[in-house]
Amino acid sequence: MAIKVNIKKLHLQKSIDEYKNGLIENGFTIIPIEIHHLEYYTNLPQNPTHKDPFDRLIISTAAVENLKIISKDEKFNLYQDIVETVW
């Protein structure tokens, strides 16, 4: 969120900390980036039509943690053999 705010692709009505607290209050878990996520990232197959490093980190983290990705971004479909995307 901070990166999107910084590059003016997202405008927040509240602070990032308030969003974090709201997620936790609603039963979500904040997953820290760990070395095993980064190790997976370095071996994630490259896709010539999708080079977004942050999306690839999300994909790597979801794969390692055996989680589904919730997104409307169709680029995640390029990795359906690695991780399941929920629309």
Jmol script that loads the backbone (N, CA, C; Angstrom):
load data "model"
ATOM      1  N   MET A   1       0.827  -1.188   0.000  1.00  0.00           N
ATOM      2  CA  MET A   1       0.000   0.000   0.000  1.00  0.00           C
ATOM      3  C   MET A   1       0.869   1.248   0.000  1.00  0.00           C
ATOM      4  N   ALA A   2       1.931   1.217   0.781  1.00  0.00           N
ATOM      5  CA  ALA A   2       2.802   2.387   0.872  1.00  0.00           C
ATOM      6  C   ALA A   2       3.429   2.715  -0.484  1.00  0.00           C
ATOM      7  N   ILE A   3       3.817   1.695  -1.208  1.00  0.00           N
ATOM      8  CA  ILE A   3       4.427   1.918  -2.526  1.00  0.00           C
ATOM      9  C   ILE A   3       3.407   2.533  -3.479  1.00  0.00           C
ATOM     10  N   LYS A   4       2.186   1.994  -3.497  1.00  0.00           N
ATOM     11  CA  LYS A   4       1.143   2.528  -4.379  1.00  0.00           C
ATOM     12  C   LYS A   4       0.792   3.970  -4.004  1.00  0.00           C
ATOM     13  N   VAL A   5       0.754   4.275  -2.708  1.00  0.00           N
ATOM     14  CA  VAL A   5       0.500   5.651  -2.267  1.00  0.00           C
ATOM     15  C   VAL A   5       1.627   6.552  -2.748  1.00  0.00           C
ATOM     16  N   ASN A   6       2.859   6.093  -2.587  1.00  0.00           N
ATOM     17  CA  ASN A   6       4.026   6.884  -2.955  1.00  0.00           C
ATOM     18  C   ASN A   6       4.073   7.219  -4.434  1.00  0.00           C
ATOM     19  N   ILE A   7       3.634   6.288  -5.283  1.00  0.00           N
ATOM     20  CA  ILE A   7       3.670   6.543  -6.736  1.00  0.00           C
ATOM     21  C   ILE A   7       2.333   7.089  -7.254  1.00  0.00           C
ATOM     22  N   LYS A   8       1.474   7.494  -6.312  1.00  0.00           N
ATOM     23  CA  LYS A   8       0.197   8.161  -6.621  1.00  0.00           C
ATOM     24  C   LYS A   8      -0.800   7.259  -7.363  1.00  0.00           C
ATOM     25  N   LYS A   9      -0.712   5.938  -7.138  1.00  0.00           N
ATOM     26  CA  LYS A   9      -1.676   5.018  -7.732  1.00  0.00           C
ATOM     27  C   LYS A   9      -2.762   4.620  -6.739  1.00  0.00           C
ATOM     28  N   LEU A  10      -2.644   5.121  -5.508  1.00  0.00           N
ATOM     29  CA  LEU A  10      -3.616   4.807  -4.473  1.00  0.00           C
ATOM     30  C   LEU A  10      -3.720   5.990  -3.529  1.00  0.00           C
ATOM     31  N   HIS A  11      -4.949   6.367  -3.207  1.00  0.00           N
ATOM     32  CA  HIS A  11      -5.191   7.419  -2.217  1.00  0.00           C
ATOM     33  C   HIS A  11      -5.948   6.784  -1.057  1.00  0.00           C
ATOM     34  N   LEU A  12      -5.405   6.882   0.133  1.00  0.00           N
ATOM     35  CA  LEU A  12      -6.023   6.278   1.306  1.00  0.00           C
ATOM     36  C   LEU A  12      -6.835   7.296   2.090  1.00  0.00           C
ATOM     37  N   GLN A  13      -7.952   6.828   2.620  1.00  0.00           N
ATOM     38  CA  GLN A  13      -8.796   7.671   3.463  1.00  0.00           C
ATOM     39  C   GLN A  13      -8.307   7.655   4.912  1.00  0.00           C
ATOM     40  N   LYS A  14      -7.521   6.610   5.271  1.00  0.00           N
ATOM     41  CA  LYS A  14      -7.011   6.451   6.629  1.00  0.00           C
ATOM     42  C   LYS A  14      -5.517   6.188   6.542  1.00  0.00           C
ATOM     43  N   SER A  15      -4.872   6.105   7.688  1.00  0.00           N
ATOM     44  CA  SER A  15      -3.449   5.771   7.713  1.00  0.00           C
ATOM     45  C   SER A  15      -3.279   4.267   7.450  1.00  0.00           C
ATOM     46  N   ILE A  16      -2.104   3.891   7.001  1.00  0.00           N
ATOM     47  CA  ILE A  16      -1.817   2.476   6.760  1.00  0.00           C
ATOM     48  C   ILE A  16      -1.983   1.692   8.056  1.00  0.00           C
ATOM     49  N   ASP A  17      -1.584   2.264   9.167  1.00  0.00           N
ATOM     50  CA  ASP A  17      -1.718   1.594  10.456  1.00  0.00           C
ATOM     51  C   ASP A  17      -3.191   1.320  10.794  1.00  0.00           C
ATOM     52  N   GLU A  18      -4.078   2.249  10.451  1.00  0.00           N
ATOM     53  CA  GLU A  18      -5.509   2.028  10.693  1.00  0.00           C
ATOM     54  C   GLU A  18      -6.036   0.887   9.835  1.00  0.00           C
ATOM     55  N   TYR A  19      -5.582   0.802   8.587  1.00  0.00           N
ATOM     56  CA  TYR A  19      -5.987  -0.315   7.732  1.00  0.00           C
ATOM     57  C   TYR A  19      -5.464  -1.631   8.301  1.00  0.00           C
ATOM     58  N   LYS A  20      -4.203  -1.624   8.748  1.00  0.00           N
ATOM     59  CA  LYS A  20      -3.606  -2.827   9.346  1.00  0.00           C
ATOM     60  C   LYS A  20      -4.434  -3.278  10.541  1.00  0.00           C
ATOM     61  N   ASN A  21      -4.774  -2.360  11.425  1.00  0.00           N
ATOM     62  CA  ASN A  21      -5.569  -2.702  12.607  1.00  0.00           C
ATOM     63  C   ASN A  21      -6.937  -3.252  12.215  1.00  0.00           C
ATOM     64  N   GLY A  22      -7.546  -2.673  11.194  1.00  0.00           N
ATOM     65  CA  GLY A  22      -8.841  -3.162  10.723  1.00  0.00           C
ATOM     66  C   GLY A  22      -8.749  -4.579  10.178  1.00  0.00           C
ATOM     67  N   LEU A  23      -7.679  -4.862   9.461  1.00  0.00           N
ATOM     68  CA  LEU A  23      -7.486  -6.225   8.947  1.00  0.00           C
ATOM     69  C   LEU A  23      -7.350  -7.222  10.095  1.00  0.00           C
ATOM     70  N   ILE A  24      -6.533  -6.883  11.077  1.00  0.00           N
ATOM     71  CA  ILE A  24      -6.319  -7.777  12.221  1.00  0.00           C
ATOM     72  C   ILE A  24      -7.621  -7.973  12.995  1.00  0.00           C
ATOM     73  N   GLU A  25      -8.369  -6.902  13.194  1.00  0.00           N
ATOM     74  CA  GLU A  25      -9.648  -6.987  13.911  1.00  0.00           C
ATOM     75  C   GLU A  25     -10.643  -7.878  13.177  1.00  0.00           C
ATOM     76  N   ASN A  26     -10.492  -7.999  11.861  1.00  0.00           N
ATOM     77  CA  ASN A  26     -11.397  -8.826  11.066  1.00  0.00           C
ATOM     78  C   ASN A  26     -10.837 -10.213  10.774  1.00  0.00           C
ATOM     79  N   GLY A  27      -9.825 -10.613  11.521  1.00  0.00           N
ATOM     80  CA  GLY A  27      -9.334 -11.977  11.439  1.00  0.00           C
ATOM     81  C   GLY A  27      -8.244 -12.249  10.416  1.00  0.00           C
ATOM     82  N   PHE A  28      -7.721 -11.212   9.783  1.00  0.00           N
ATOM     83  CA  PHE A  28      -6.634 -11.399   8.828  1.00  0.00           C
ATOM     84  C   PHE A  28      -5.305 -11.471   9.572  1.00  0.00           C
ATOM     85  N   THR A  29      -4.354 -12.158   8.964  1.00  0.00           N
ATOM     86  CA  THR A  29      -3.007 -12.247   9.509  1.00  0.00           C
ATOM     87  C   THR A  29      -2.060 -11.499   8.589  1.00  0.00           C
ATOM     88  N   ILE A  30      -1.248 -10.641   9.148  1.00  0.00           N
ATOM     89  CA  ILE A  30      -0.229  -9.932   8.369  1.00  0.00           C
ATOM     90  C   ILE A  30       0.990 -10.845   8.290  1.00  0.00           C
ATOM     91  N   ILE A  31       1.397 -11.192   7.078  1.00  0.00           N
ATOM     92  CA  ILE A  31       2.510 -12.115   6.884  1.00  0.00           C
ATOM     93  C   ILE A  31       3.772 -11.311   6.585  1.00  0.00           C
ATOM     94  N   PRO A  32       4.771 -11.415   7.447  1.00  0.00           N
ATOM     95  CA  PRO A  32       6.033 -10.713   7.159  1.00  0.00           C
ATOM     96  C   PRO A  32       6.781 -11.406   6.021  1.00  0.00           C
ATOM     97  N   ILE A  33       7.552 -10.652   5.300  1.00  0.00           N
ATOM     98  CA  ILE A  33       8.371 -11.236   4.235  1.00  0.00           C
ATOM     99  C   ILE A  33       9.560 -11.924   4.886  1.00  0.00           C
ATOM    100  N   GLU A  34       9.701 -13.208   4.611  1.00  0.00           N
ATOM    101  CA  GLU A  34      10.758 -14.023   5.201  1.00  0.00           C
ATOM    102  C   GLU A  34      11.716 -14.491   4.107  1.00  0.00           C
ATOM    103  N   ILE A  35      12.862 -14.987   4.516  1.00  0.00           N
ATOM    104  CA  ILE A  35      13.884 -15.419   3.564  1.00  0.00           C
ATOM    105  C   ILE A  35      13.379 -16.536   2.655  1.00  0.00           C
ATOM    106  N   HIS A  36      12.542 -17.444   3.165  1.00  0.00           N
ATOM    107  CA  HIS A  36      12.052 -18.530   2.307  1.00  0.00           C
ATOM    108  C   HIS A  36      11.111 -18.021   1.219  1.00  0.00           C
ATOM    109  N   HIS A  37      10.438 -16.896   1.454  1.00  0.00           N
ATOM    110  CA  HIS A  37       9.623 -16.285   0.398  1.00  0.00           C
ATOM    111  C   HIS A  37      10.545 -15.735  -0.698  1.00  0.00           C
ATOM    112  N   LEU A  38      11.641 -15.129  -0.267  1.00  0.00           N
ATOM    113  CA  LEU A  38      12.591 -14.548  -1.223  1.00  0.00           C
ATOM    114  C   LEU A  38      13.338 -15.631  -2.002  1.00  0.00           C
ATOM    115  N   GLU A  39      13.631 -16.738  -1.343  1.00  0.00           N
ATOM    116  CA  GLU A  39      14.264 -17.851  -2.049  1.00  0.00           C
ATOM    117  C   GLU A  39      13.344 -18.383  -3.148  1.00  0.00           C
ATOM    118  N   TYR A  40      12.064 -18.517  -2.821  1.00  0.00           N
ATOM    119  CA  TYR A  40      11.094 -18.964  -3.826  1.00  0.00           C
ATOM    120  C   TYR A  40      11.017 -17.947  -4.972  1.00  0.00           C
ATOM    121  N   TYR A  41      11.011 -16.680  -4.606  1.00  0.00           N
ATOM    122  CA  TYR A  41      10.946 -15.583  -5.583  1.00  0.00           C
ATOM    123  C   TYR A  41      12.082 -15.691  -6.606  1.00  0.00           C
ATOM    124  N   THR A  42      13.284 -15.984  -6.137  1.00  0.00           N
ATOM    125  CA  THR A  42      14.431 -16.048  -7.060  1.00  0.00           C
ATOM    126  C   THR A  42      14.306 -17.188  -8.059  1.00  0.00           C
ATOM    127  N   ASN A  43      13.485 -18.194  -7.731  1.00  0.00           N
ATOM    128  CA  ASN A  43      13.291 -19.330  -8.637  1.00  0.00           C
ATOM    129  C   ASN A  43      11.948 -19.307  -9.360  1.00  0.00           C
ATOM    130  N   LEU A  44      11.146 -18.286  -9.115  1.00  0.00           N
ATOM    131  CA  LEU A  44       9.842 -18.184  -9.772  1.00  0.00           C
ATOM    132  C   LEU A  44      10.059 -17.998 -11.270  1.00  0.00           C
ATOM    133  N   PRO A  45       9.430 -18.842 -12.096  1.00  0.00           N
ATOM    134  CA  PRO A  45       9.617 -18.708 -13.547  1.00  0.00           C
ATOM    135  C   PRO A  45       9.249 -17.309 -14.045  1.00  0.00           C
ATOM    136  N   GLN A  46      10.071 -16.788 -14.921  1.00  0.00           N
ATOM    137  CA  GLN A  46       9.817 -15.473 -15.526  1.00  0.00           C
ATOM    138  C   GLN A  46       8.709 -15.593 -16.564  1.00  0.00           C
ATOM    139  N   ASN A  47       7.861 -14.605 -16.620  1.00  0.00           N
ATOM    140  CA  ASN A  47       6.834 -14.534 -17.648  1.00  0.00           C
ATOM    141  C   ASN A  47       7.073 -13.246 -18.420  1.00  0.00           C
ATOM    142  N   PRO A  48       7.280 -13.340 -19.739  1.00  0.00           N
ATOM    143  CA  PRO A  48       7.618 -12.141 -20.518  1.00  0.00           C
ATOM    144  C   PRO A  48       6.538 -11.057 -20.512  1.00  0.00           C
ATOM    145  N   THR A  49       5.301 -11.414 -20.196  1.00  0.00           N
ATOM    146  CA  THR A  49       4.227 -10.421 -20.191  1.00  0.00           C
ATOM    147  C   THR A  49       3.918  -9.888 -18.797  1.00  0.00           C
ATOM    148  N   HIS A  50       4.655 -10.359 -17.802  1.00  0.00           N
ATOM    149  CA  HIS A  50       4.389  -9.904 -16.437  1.00  0.00           C
ATOM    150  C   HIS A  50       5.683  -9.838 -15.649  1.00  0.00           C
ATOM    151  N   LYS A  51       6.163  -8.629 -15.438  1.00  0.00           N
ATOM    152  CA  LYS A  51       7.441  -8.453 -14.748  1.00  0.00           C
ATOM    153  C   LYS A  51       7.318  -7.676 -13.440  1.00  0.00           C
ATOM    154  N   ASP A  52       6.102  -7.403 -12.997  1.00  0.00           N
ATOM    155  CA  ASP A  52       5.891  -6.610 -11.790  1.00  0.00           C
ATOM    156  C   ASP A  52       6.518  -7.319 -10.583  1.00  0.00           C
ATOM    157  N   PRO A  53       7.574  -6.747  -9.994  1.00  0.00           N
ATOM    158  CA  PRO A  53       8.266  -7.432  -8.894  1.00  0.00           C
ATOM    159  C   PRO A  53       7.408  -7.600  -7.642  1.00  0.00           C
ATOM    160  N   PHE A  54       6.497  -6.690  -7.396  1.00  0.00           N
ATOM    161  CA  PHE A  54       5.662  -6.782  -6.203  1.00  0.00           C
ATOM    162  C   PHE A  54       4.603  -7.865  -6.363  1.00  0.00           C
ATOM    163  N   ASP A  55       4.022  -7.977  -7.548  1.00  0.00           N
ATOM    164  CA  ASP A  55       3.100  -9.082  -7.813  1.00  0.00           C
ATOM    165  C   ASP A  55       3.818 -10.409  -7.659  1.00  0.00           C
ATOM    166  N   ARG A  56       5.037 -10.473  -8.161  1.00  0.00           N
ATOM    167  CA  ARG A  56       5.801 -11.717  -8.082  1.00  0.00           C
ATOM    168  C   ARG A  56       6.137 -12.067  -6.630  1.00  0.00           C
ATOM    169  N   LEU A  57       6.327 -11.062  -5.783  1.00  0.00           N
ATOM    170  CA  LEU A  57       6.553 -11.320  -4.371  1.00  0.00           C
ATOM    171  C   LEU A  57       5.268 -11.837  -3.706  1.00  0.00           C
ATOM    172  N   ILE A  58       4.132 -11.284  -4.087  1.00  0.00           N
ATOM    173  CA  ILE A  58       2.844 -11.772  -3.585  1.00  0.00           C
ATOM    174  C   ILE A  58       2.652 -13.230  -3.995  1.00  0.00           C
ATOM    175  N   ILE A  59       2.936 -13.545  -5.252  1.00  0.00           N
ATOM    176  CA  ILE A  59       2.798 -14.914  -5.760  1.00  0.00           C
ATOM    177  C   ILE A  59       3.728 -15.856  -5.006  1.00  0.00           C
ATOM    178  N   SER A  60       4.964 -15.456  -4.803  1.00  0.00           N
ATOM    179  CA  SER A  60       5.931 -16.284  -4.092  1.00  0.00           C
ATOM    180  C   SER A  60       5.496 -16.533  -2.656  1.00  0.00           C
ATOM    181  N   THR A  61       5.051 -15.498  -1.979  1.00  0.00           N
ATOM    182  CA  THR A  61       4.607 -15.630  -0.599  1.00  0.00           C
ATOM    183  C   THR A  61       3.397 -16.554  -0.511  1.00  0.00           C
ATOM    184  N   ALA A  62       2.434 -16.378  -1.404  1.00  0.00           N
ATOM    185  CA  ALA A  62       1.241 -17.234  -1.410  1.00  0.00           C
ATOM    186  C   ALA A  62       1.612 -18.690  -1.676  1.00  0.00           C
ATOM    187  N   ALA A  63       2.536 -18.911  -2.597  1.00  0.00           N
ATOM    188  CA  ALA A  63       2.945 -20.284  -2.916  1.00  0.00           C
ATOM    189  C   ALA A  63       3.601 -20.943  -1.708  1.00  0.00           C
ATOM    190  N   VAL A  64       4.520 -20.244  -1.055  1.00  0.00           N
ATOM    191  CA  VAL A  64       5.223 -20.799   0.100  1.00  0.00           C
ATOM    192  C   VAL A  64       4.255 -21.062   1.253  1.00  0.00           C
ATOM    193  N   GLU A  65       3.322 -20.152   1.468  1.00  0.00           N
ATOM    194  CA  GLU A  65       2.391 -20.260   2.592  1.00  0.00           C
ATOM    195  C   GLU A  65       1.147 -21.084   2.251  1.00  0.00           C
ATOM    196  N   ASN A  66       1.072 -21.569   1.002  1.00  0.00           N
ATOM    197  CA  ASN A  66      -0.078 -22.350   0.530  1.00  0.00           C
ATOM    198  C   ASN A  66      -1.390 -21.564   0.698  1.00  0.00           C
ATOM    199  N   LEU A  67      -1.369 -20.318   0.215  1.00  0.00           N
ATOM    200  CA  LEU A  67      -2.515 -19.429   0.303  1.00  0.00           C
ATOM    201  C   LEU A  67      -3.052 -19.113  -1.086  1.00  0.00           C
ATOM    202  N   LYS A  68      -4.316 -18.723  -1.149  1.00  0.00           N
ATOM    203  CA  LYS A  68      -4.927 -18.255  -2.387  1.00  0.00           C
ATOM    204  C   LYS A  68      -4.713 -16.749  -2.482  1.00  0.00           C
ATOM    205  N   ILE A  69      -4.722 -16.242  -3.702  1.00  0.00           N
ATOM    206  CA  ILE A  69      -4.610 -14.799  -3.929  1.00  0.00           C
ATOM    207  C   ILE A  69      -5.985 -14.277  -4.327  1.00  0.00           C
ATOM    208  N   ILE A  70      -6.403 -13.220  -3.675  1.00  0.00           N
ATOM    209  CA  ILE A  70      -7.658 -12.552  -4.032  1.00  0.00           C
ATOM    210  C   ILE A  70      -7.277 -11.308  -4.823  1.00  0.00           C
ATOM    211  N   SER A  71      -7.696 -11.263  -6.099  1.00  0.00           N
ATOM    212  CA  SER A  71      -7.328 -10.127  -6.946  1.00  0.00           C
ATOM    213  C   SER A  71      -8.244 -10.054  -8.154  1.00  0.00           C
ATOM    214  N   LYS A  72      -8.377  -8.860  -8.685  1.00  0.00           N
ATOM    215  CA  LYS A  72      -9.072  -8.692  -9.953  1.00  0.00           C
ATOM    216  C   LYS A  72      -8.069  -8.559 -11.102  1.00  0.00           C
ATOM    217  N   ASP A  73      -6.790  -8.598 -10.779  1.00  0.00           N
ATOM    218  CA  ASP A  73      -5.719  -8.472 -11.766  1.00  0.00           C
ATOM    219  C   ASP A  73      -5.561  -9.798 -12.520  1.00  0.00           C
ATOM    220  N   GLU A  74      -5.865  -9.790 -13.798  1.00  0.00           N
ATOM    221  CA  GLU A  74      -5.810 -11.004 -14.608  1.00  0.00           C
ATOM    222  C   GLU A  74      -4.397 -11.538 -14.805  1.00  0.00           C
ATOM    223  N   LYS A  75      -3.387 -10.726 -14.530  1.00  0.00           N
ATOM    224  CA  LYS A  75      -1.998 -11.181 -14.674  1.00  0.00           C
ATOM    225  C   LYS A  75      -1.694 -12.347 -13.731  1.00  0.00           C
ATOM    226  N   PHE A  76      -2.394 -12.428 -12.609  1.00  0.00           N
ATOM    227  CA  PHE A  76      -2.159 -13.526 -11.679  1.00  0.00           C
ATOM    228  C   PHE A  76      -2.535 -14.879 -12.300  1.00  0.00           C
ATOM    229  N   ASN A  77      -3.419 -14.865 -13.288  1.00  0.00           N
ATOM    230  CA  ASN A  77      -3.786 -16.108 -13.981  1.00  0.00           C
ATOM    231  C   ASN A  77      -2.591 -16.750 -14.678  1.00  0.00           C
ATOM    232  N   LEU A  78      -1.576 -15.968 -14.980  1.00  0.00           N
ATOM    233  CA  LEU A  78      -0.386 -16.502 -15.632  1.00  0.00           C
ATOM    234  C   LEU A  78       0.345 -17.501 -14.736  1.00  0.00           C
ATOM    235  N   TYR A  79       0.018 -17.503 -13.462  1.00  0.00           N
ATOM    236  CA  TYR A  79       0.693 -18.352 -12.484  1.00  0.00           C
ATOM    237  C   TYR A  79      -0.252 -19.383 -11.874  1.00  0.00           C
ATOM    238  N   GLN A  80      -1.333 -19.717 -12.575  1.00  0.00           N
ATOM    239  CA  GLN A  80      -2.337 -20.617 -12.006  1.00  0.00           C
ATOM    240  C   GLN A  80      -1.802 -22.023 -11.733  1.00  0.00           C
ATOM    241  N   ASP A  81      -0.686 -22.378 -12.340  1.00  0.00           N
ATOM    242  CA  ASP A  81      -0.079 -23.674 -12.026  1.00  0.00           C
ATOM    243  C   ASP A  81       0.701 -23.617 -10.707  1.00  0.00           C
ATOM    244  N   ILE A  82       0.906 -22.422 -10.175  1.00  0.00           N
ATOM    245  CA  ILE A  82       1.674 -22.228  -8.941  1.00  0.00           C
ATOM    246  C   ILE A  82       0.764 -21.872  -7.770  1.00  0.00           C
ATOM    247  N   VAL A  83      -0.217 -21.002  -8.030  1.00  0.00           N
ATOM    248  CA  VAL A  83      -1.070 -20.504  -6.954  1.00  0.00           C
ATOM    249  C   VAL A  83      -2.478 -20.275  -7.478  1.00  0.00           C
ATOM    250  N   GLU A  84      -3.472 -20.503  -6.623  1.00  0.00           N
ATOM    251  CA  GLU A  84      -4.861 -20.298  -7.012  1.00  0.00           C
ATOM    252  C   GLU A  84      -5.279 -18.850  -6.778  1.00  0.00           C
ATOM    253  N   THR A  85      -5.959 -18.276  -7.762  1.00  0.00           N
ATOM    254  CA  THR A  85      -6.451 -16.905  -7.648  1.00  0.00           C
ATOM    255  C   THR A  85      -7.960 -16.929  -7.514  1.00  0.00           C
ATOM    256  N   VAL A  86      -8.480 -16.152  -6.576  1.00  0.00           N
ATOM    257  CA  VAL A  86      -9.917 -16.015  -6.362  1.00  0.00           C
ATOM    258  C   VAL A  86     -10.326 -14.661  -6.905  1.00  0.00           C
ATOM    259  N   TRP A  87     -11.375 -14.632  -7.699  1.00  0.00           N
ATOM    260  CA  TRP A  87     -11.836 -13.361  -8.306  1.00  0.00           C
ATOM    261  C   TRP A  87     -12.938 -12.760  -7.531  1.00  0.00           C
TER     262      TRP A  87
END
end "model"
wireframe off; spacefill off
backbone 0.3
color backbone group
